[in-house]
Amino acid sequence: MQNNRKETLLQNLKKSTAEWTSGQGSLSDIVISSRIRLARNMEGIPFPSRADKAELKNIFELSKQVVDKSSLFRDSNLLLLDELSSLENQFLVEKHLISIYHAREKHLYRGCVFNQKETLSIMINEEDHFRIQYLLSGLQLNKIWEFINQIDDEIGKKVTYAFSEKEGYLTSCPTNVGTGLRASVMLHLPALVMVNRVNDVLKAISKIGYVVRGFYGEGTEVMGNLFQVSNQITLGLSEEEIIDNLEKVNQQIISQEQKMRKNLLSESKSQLEDQVWRAYGILSNARIISSAETMKLLSKLRFGVELGIISYPGLGTINKLMLLIQPAYLQILSGKELSPYDRDLQRAILIRNKITYSRERMCI
């Protein structure tokens, strides 16, 4: 019975579309998504890395009770990661529902709570007892804070958080102590990359307490000209100050990207058009293609849509493709494990079908 439930949840996730890929929200031509994550722990219980089996089970069972009884979680589900294969865990990473660390850690009673729109996910027994995450398309940090604050308060009704009047929320990693809040914005910055300005921008923001990561967060590389900018400081500032400061920093980066886009359109429009249409041609005709090459080409195609050079596929379709073509997701869609070569074949078929469908819809 439990296995059937797990299979049903995974099948639903395979078919579902995460809200953050919609291409909607403020400044969605540059901002893919915004995210806030809160780190929380229960008072009197060791952090997951030092907790015993009974303590980890206690955290998991308590999480299940909160999800079952609170109206805030009425459209949410809970998965026990211990029951999933490594491929299924990686699929959840690619869905941005869990971290790479959470997928690969081997201790018992690791869980994931997620809602139908995949805006909310809660990692249970990751580095902390609870890692609460909320994710939306575009630049929407303040709206996310409203939602995640409610969820945090709801869990706090059932759980006594580990908290110090002096230090704030106590977390497994000292860099999260204080608010326990990490906010991030995923930016598409092809213009800054093309004019070799992106490194200067990223170095400048690193000097004032911000960090840049790749598509899947900490420990991952930048691909497809996608940069995740987040705060490093969690202590000494209020949640609202952290969010406000991060938004201001991202607005500055966005302004520079917009300026470079305008310059490129003015000075190098033909070259831009050539790159965009070449990317479209390869993606719509390739028979074998890797995920790395696909991400580069999708970035160029997205840039073309953002600049109005090409009208299809839409931003939402491109965002979804960036997920669907990832190795684990592709195998989950196929219903079986695939060799690297077979993945490259299936990826090309998937892309051709999606782009052809998008073009046909635009022509109706």
Backbone torsions as a table, in degrees:
resi	resn	phi	psi	omega
1	MET	NA	-46.3	179.1
2	GLN	-62.5	-40.3	179.7
3	ASN	-65.0	-38.7	177.8
4	ASN	-62.6	-40.2	179.2
5	ARG	-63.8	-43.5	178.4
6	LYS	-59.9	-45.5	-179.3
7	GLU	-63.3	-38.9	178.4
8	THR	-63.1	-45.1	179.9
9	LEU	-62.2	-42.4	180.0
10	LEU	-67.3	-38.1	177.5
11	GLN	-63.7	-41.2	178.0
12	ASN	-64.2	-40.3	178.3
13	LEU	-65.7	-35.6	179.4
14	LYS	-62.1	-35.5	-176.4
15	LYS	-91.1	-19.9	-171.7
16	SER	-77.5	157.9	178.5
17	THR	-116.1	118.8	-179.8
18	ALA	-68.1	137.0	-179.1
19	GLU	-56.1	-37.4	-173.4
20	TRP	-68.0	-13.0	177.3
21	THR	-89.5	2.3	-169.7
22	SER	-68.6	-20.0	-176.6
23	GLY	75.7	19.3	178.8
24	GLN	-104.7	-172.5	177.8
25	GLY	86.0	165.8	-176.6
26	SER	-61.1	134.1	175.4
27	LEU	56.3	35.4	-175.1
28	SER	-69.5	-9.3	174.6
29	ASP	-72.4	-18.4	177.4
30	ILE	-121.3	-38.3	-177.9
31	VAL	-92.5	114.1	177.3
32	ILE	-70.9	-50.8	-174.9
33	SER	-159.2	162.5	173.0
34	SER	-124.5	147.9	-176.7
35	ARG	-145.7	143.6	168.7
36	ILE	-127.6	136.9	178.9
37	ARG	-128.8	133.0	177.6
38	LEU	-112.4	133.4	175.2
39	ALA	-100.2	126.2	-177.6
40	ARG	-138.6	148.9	178.2
41	ASN	-137.4	153.2	177.0
42	MET	-82.1	138.3	177.5
43	GLU	-64.0	137.1	173.6
44	GLY	83.1	1.6	178.7
45	ILE	-121.6	132.3	-179.6
46	PRO	-59.0	156.0	174.8
47	PHE	-59.4	156.2	-175.4
48	PRO	-51.1	-36.5	-178.4
49	SER	-66.1	-18.6	-177.9
50	ARG	-119.3	-3.5	-178.8
51	ALA	-78.0	151.0	176.2
52	ASP	-88.3	177.6	-174.9
53	LYS	-58.4	-43.7	-178.0
54	ALA	-64.3	-39.1	-179.6
55	GLU	-69.4	-40.2	177.2
56	LEU	-64.7	-40.6	177.5
57	LYS	-63.4	-39.5	178.8
58	ASN	-59.4	-44.8	178.3
59	ILE	-61.5	-45.9	-177.8
60	PHE	-64.0	-45.1	-178.6
61	GLU	-65.7	-37.8	177.7
62	LEU	-64.4	-40.3	177.3
63	SER	-60.9	-41.7	179.0
64	LYS	-61.5	-41.2	178.7
65	GLN	-63.4	-43.1	180.0
66	VAL	-61.5	-44.9	-179.1
67	VAL	-65.3	-40.8	-176.9
68	ASP	-70.2	-31.4	-169.9
69	LYS	-103.6	-17.3	-176.3
70	SER	-95.3	136.0	179.5
71	SER	-66.9	-23.2	178.5
72	LEU	-64.7	-20.4	-177.1
73	PHE	-112.7	23.6	-173.1
74	ARG	-66.1	-23.9	177.1
75	ASP	-107.4	22.4	-177.2
76	SER	-104.4	157.3	178.2
77	ASN	-129.8	160.0	-178.8
78	LEU	-125.3	125.8	175.8
79	LEU	-112.3	138.9	172.7
80	LEU	-93.9	112.9	-173.5
81	LEU	-66.6	-25.1	178.6
82	ASP	-57.3	-29.2	-175.5
83	GLU	-86.1	-5.7	-176.3
84	LEU	-97.1	152.1	174.0
85	SER	-74.5	167.5	178.1
86	SER	-62.5	-34.6	177.6
87	LEU	-65.2	-43.4	179.6
88	GLU	-66.8	-37.4	175.4
89	ASN	-64.3	-41.5	178.9
90	GLN	-65.8	-33.5	175.2
91	PHE	-59.2	-41.4	177.6
92	LEU	-67.1	-33.5	174.7
93	VAL	-62.9	-47.9	-178.4
94	GLU	-65.3	-26.3	174.8
95	LYS	-77.9	-6.1	-176.9
96	HIS	65.8	29.3	177.7
97	LEU	-94.9	-27.3	176.5
98	ILE	-137.1	164.5	179.2
99	SER	-86.8	164.1	175.1
100	ILE	-60.8	-40.7	178.5
101	TYR	-58.8	-45.2	-177.8
102	HIS	-64.3	-35.5	-179.3
103	ALA	-70.3	-33.3	-171.8
104	ARG	-98.4	-17.8	179.7
105	GLU	-64.7	147.5	-172.0
106	LYS	-108.1	-3.1	-178.3
107	HIS	-71.0	159.7	-173.1
108	LEU	-75.6	163.5	173.5
109	TYR	60.3	39.3	169.3
110	ARG	-83.4	130.1	-176.7
111	GLY	-131.0	168.2	175.3
112	CYS	-143.6	121.9	172.6
113	VAL	-99.8	134.5	177.6
114	PHE	-148.0	150.8	177.7
115	ASN	-100.0	176.2	-172.0
116	GLN	-65.0	-35.8	-179.7
117	LYS	-84.4	-3.3	-178.6
118	GLU	59.2	27.3	173.2
119	THR	-81.5	-31.6	-179.5
120	LEU	-111.3	134.7	166.4
121	SER	-144.7	142.6	177.1
122	ILE	-125.2	116.7	175.1
123	MET	-85.4	124.5	-178.2
124	ILE	-104.8	128.9	-179.3
125	ASN	60.0	44.7	169.2
126	GLU	-85.9	-127.5	173.0
127	GLU	-70.4	-32.4	175.8
128	ASP	-116.0	166.9	179.8
129	HIS	-60.1	-40.4	178.8
130	PHE	-133.6	129.2	168.1
131	ARG	-118.4	102.2	-175.5
132	ILE	-92.5	124.8	-175.7
133	GLN	-127.6	139.4	172.5
134	TYR	-131.7	137.0	-168.9
135	LEU	-137.6	129.4	177.2
136	LEU	-135.8	159.3	177.3
137	SER	-74.3	153.1	177.8
138	GLY	70.1	-171.3	-179.6
139	LEU	-91.3	98.2	-174.3
140	GLN	-139.3	44.1	-175.2
141	LEU	-62.6	-41.8	-177.7
142	ASN	-67.7	-38.4	176.8
143	LYS	-64.9	-41.4	178.0
144	ILE	-61.9	-41.3	-179.4
145	TRP	-60.3	-39.6	177.1
146	GLU	-59.1	-46.5	-178.5
147	PHE	-66.8	-49.3	-173.1
148	ILE	-71.3	-28.4	176.6
149	ASN	-65.0	-39.4	176.5
150	GLN	-63.5	-43.1	-179.5
151	ILE	-65.5	-42.6	177.5
152	ASP	-59.9	-44.1	178.9
153	ASP	-64.4	-38.0	-179.1
154	GLU	-65.0	-44.2	177.7
155	ILE	-65.9	-36.9	179.7
156	GLY	-63.5	-19.9	176.2
157	LYS	-70.6	-28.8	-177.1
158	LYS	-101.0	-17.8	-173.2
159	VAL	-125.5	136.1	171.1
160	THR	-90.0	109.5	-177.0
161	TYR	-72.9	148.3	172.3
162	ALA	-71.9	113.1	-171.5
163	PHE	-145.5	140.4	177.4
164	SER	-121.9	134.1	178.6
165	GLU	-60.0	-29.0	-178.5
166	LYS	-85.2	-49.2	-173.9
167	GLU	-94.5	-22.2	-175.4
168	GLY	94.9	-147.4	179.6
169	TYR	-69.9	133.7	-177.8
170	LEU	-93.6	130.1	-174.1
171	THR	-131.6	162.7	-177.0
172	SER	-65.6	-34.3	177.7
173	CYS	-102.8	126.2	-177.9
174	PRO	-57.0	-26.6	-178.3
175	THR	-70.5	-12.4	178.6
176	ASN	-100.2	-6.5	-177.9
177	VAL	-62.5	144.6	-179.1
178	GLY	118.3	-109.5	176.3
179	THR	-79.0	-24.5	-173.9
180	GLY	69.8	15.3	-172.3
181	LEU	-103.5	126.9	170.0
182	ARG	-121.0	121.3	176.8
183	ALA	-111.7	147.0	-179.8
184	SER	-148.3	155.3	178.4
185	VAL	-131.1	129.1	178.3
186	MET	-93.8	116.9	-174.6
187	LEU	-112.8	142.6	172.9
188	HIS	-103.1	112.8	-170.4
189	LEU	-124.6	54.1	-177.7
190	PRO	-65.5	-34.3	-178.3
191	ALA	-66.6	-45.5	178.3
192	LEU	-62.6	-34.2	176.7
193	VAL	-68.1	-44.4	-176.7
194	MET	-62.6	-34.5	-178.9
195	VAL	-96.9	12.6	177.4
196	ASN	58.0	37.5	178.9
197	ARG	-107.0	-11.9	-170.4
198	VAL	-65.1	-38.0	-179.5
199	ASN	-64.8	-37.8	177.3
200	ASP	-63.1	-42.2	-180.0
201	VAL	-64.4	-45.5	-176.7
202	LEU	-69.1	-35.4	175.8
203	LYS	-64.9	-39.0	-179.4
204	ALA	-64.2	-42.4	-178.4
205	ILE	-75.6	-25.6	177.9
206	SER	-67.5	-27.7	179.9
207	LYS	-73.1	-16.8	-179.4
208	ILE	-112.4	23.6	169.6
209	GLY	94.5	25.9	178.2
210	TYR	-123.0	152.7	-176.2
211	VAL	-125.8	147.6	179.6
212	VAL	-116.4	130.4	-179.5
213	ARG	-127.3	178.1	-179.4
214	GLY	-88.2	-166.5	-172.7
215	PHE	-60.3	-33.4	-178.7
216	TYR	-109.7	24.1	172.4
217	GLY	84.5	-149.0	-172.2
218	GLU	-57.5	132.1	176.5
219	GLY	81.8	7.9	-179.9
220	THR	-116.4	154.0	-176.4
221	GLU	-86.2	155.9	174.1
222	VAL	-71.9	133.7	174.6
223	MET	-142.2	150.9	-180.0
224	GLY	62.7	27.2	-178.6
225	ASN	57.3	30.6	179.2
226	LEU	-103.4	124.1	-176.9
227	PHE	-124.2	128.7	178.5
228	GLN	-101.5	113.1	-177.8
229	VAL	-102.1	127.2	-178.0
230	SER	-141.9	164.3	178.4
231	ASN	-77.9	149.6	172.4
232	GLN	-102.9	-31.4	-174.9
233	ILE	-86.4	123.3	177.8
234	THR	-119.6	-8.1	-176.1
235	LEU	-113.1	137.3	175.6
236	GLY	94.4	-5.6	176.7
237	LEU	-127.3	153.5	174.5
238	SER	-78.5	164.0	177.4
239	GLU	-57.6	-43.5	-179.0
240	GLU	-63.4	-37.8	178.7
241	GLU	-67.0	-42.2	178.3
242	ILE	-59.8	-45.9	-178.4
243	ILE	-66.7	-44.7	-179.7
244	ASP	-62.3	-43.9	180.0
245	ASN	-64.6	-41.4	179.6
246	LEU	-65.1	-40.5	179.1
247	GLU	-63.0	-40.8	179.4
248	LYS	-63.7	-42.2	178.8
249	VAL	-61.8	-44.7	-179.4
250	ASN	-67.6	-34.8	176.5
251	GLN	-61.2	-37.2	178.6
252	GLN	-66.9	-41.7	178.4
253	ILE	-65.0	-43.9	179.6
254	ILE	-60.0	-42.6	179.3
255	SER	-60.7	-40.5	179.1
256	GLN	-69.0	-39.0	177.0
257	GLU	-63.2	-42.8	179.1
258	GLN	-61.9	-40.8	179.5
259	LYS	-63.5	-44.4	-179.7
260	MET	-66.6	-35.5	177.5
261	ARG	-62.9	-43.3	179.5
262	LYS	-62.0	-42.8	179.4
263	ASN	-64.1	-43.3	-178.9
264	LEU	-64.4	-41.1	178.3
265	LEU	-63.6	-34.4	-179.2
266	SER	-74.9	-39.6	-170.8
267	GLU	-100.3	-25.5	-171.3
268	SER	-139.0	39.0	-174.3
269	LYS	-60.8	-42.5	-178.5
270	SER	-63.2	-42.0	177.8
271	GLN	-64.1	-40.3	177.4
272	LEU	-62.3	-47.6	179.8
273	GLU	-59.2	-40.3	179.5
274	ASP	-62.6	-45.5	179.5
275	GLN	-63.1	-42.8	-178.6
276	VAL	-64.3	-48.7	-176.6
277	TRP	-72.0	-30.4	172.9
278	ARG	-63.8	-43.3	178.0
279	ALA	-60.9	-44.0	178.0
280	TYR	-60.9	-43.4	-178.9
281	GLY	-62.0	-44.3	-180.0
282	ILE	-66.5	-48.1	-177.6
283	LEU	-62.1	-36.2	-176.7
284	SER	-86.1	-3.8	-178.0
285	ASN	-130.6	-14.5	-176.3
286	ALA	-60.8	144.4	176.8
287	ARG	-104.2	-21.9	177.0
288	ILE	-140.6	128.8	-178.8
289	ILE	-155.4	138.3	-179.8
290	SER	-84.2	165.1	177.9
291	SER	-68.6	-36.2	-179.8
292	ALA	-63.9	-46.6	179.1
293	GLU	-65.7	-38.9	-179.8
294	THR	-60.4	-44.4	-179.0
295	MET	-62.6	-39.4	177.4
296	LYS	-63.1	-43.6	-177.7
297	LEU	-72.6	-38.2	176.9
298	LEU	-64.0	-34.0	176.1
299	SER	-63.0	-43.8	178.6
300	LYS	-65.4	-40.5	179.1
301	LEU	-65.9	-42.4	178.0
302	ARG	-62.4	-40.6	177.8
303	PHE	-59.2	-41.2	178.7
304	GLY	-63.6	-39.8	177.3
305	VAL	-67.0	-43.2	-179.6
306	GLU	-60.7	-35.2	-177.7
307	LEU	-89.3	-5.6	-179.2
308	GLY	81.2	13.9	179.0
309	ILE	-73.5	-36.2	178.9
310	ILE	-135.8	146.2	-174.8
311	SER	-102.5	-6.0	-178.4
312	TYR	-144.1	153.6	-10.0
313	PRO	-68.8	164.5	-179.9
314	GLY	-71.7	168.6	-179.8
315	LEU	-58.5	-39.7	-179.9
316	GLY	-60.9	-43.5	179.2
317	THR	-63.3	-43.0	179.7
318	ILE	-65.1	-43.7	177.8
319	ASN	-58.2	-43.8	-179.7
320	LYS	-64.9	-39.9	179.0
321	LEU	-62.0	-34.4	178.6
322	MET	-60.8	-25.5	176.1
323	LEU	-89.1	-47.4	-173.0
324	LEU	-60.6	-29.0	-174.5
325	ILE	-87.5	-1.9	178.9
326	GLN	-68.8	151.6	-170.4
327	PRO	-54.8	-50.3	-177.8
328	ALA	-68.9	-44.0	-179.5
329	TYR	-58.1	-43.4	-179.0
330	LEU	-61.2	-40.5	179.8
331	GLN	-71.9	-37.1	175.9
332	ILE	-62.6	-42.4	177.7
333	LEU	-62.8	-35.7	-179.2
334	SER	-78.2	-17.5	179.5
335	GLY	79.1	13.5	179.7
336	LYS	-162.6	162.6	175.7
337	GLU	-74.5	141.6	-177.2
338	LEU	-124.5	147.2	173.2
339	SER	-71.3	160.2	177.5
340	PRO	-52.5	-40.3	179.5
341	TYR	-64.9	-44.9	179.7
342	ASP	-66.1	-33.4	176.0
343	ARG	-63.2	-41.6	179.6
344	ASP	-63.9	-35.2	176.5
345	LEU	-67.9	-49.5	-178.2
346	GLN	-65.2	-35.3	179.5
347	ARG	-62.6	-43.8	-179.9
348	ALA	-62.9	-40.7	178.7
349	ILE	-63.7	-46.0	-179.5
350	LEU	-59.0	-46.4	-177.8
351	ILE	-64.5	-45.6	179.9
352	ARG	-58.7	-44.4	-179.0
353	ASN	-63.3	-44.7	-178.1
354	LYS	-66.2	-42.5	-177.9
355	ILE	-70.8	-39.8	178.3
356	THR	-63.2	-43.6	179.4
357	TYR	-62.7	-42.5	-179.8
358	SER	-63.9	-41.6	179.8
359	ARG	-65.6	-41.1	-179.6
360	GLU	-65.0	-38.6	178.6
361	ARG	-65.3	-37.5	179.7
362	MET	-68.7	-26.5	-176.6
363	CYS	-87.2	-10.1	-178.6
364	ILE	-68.3	NA	NA
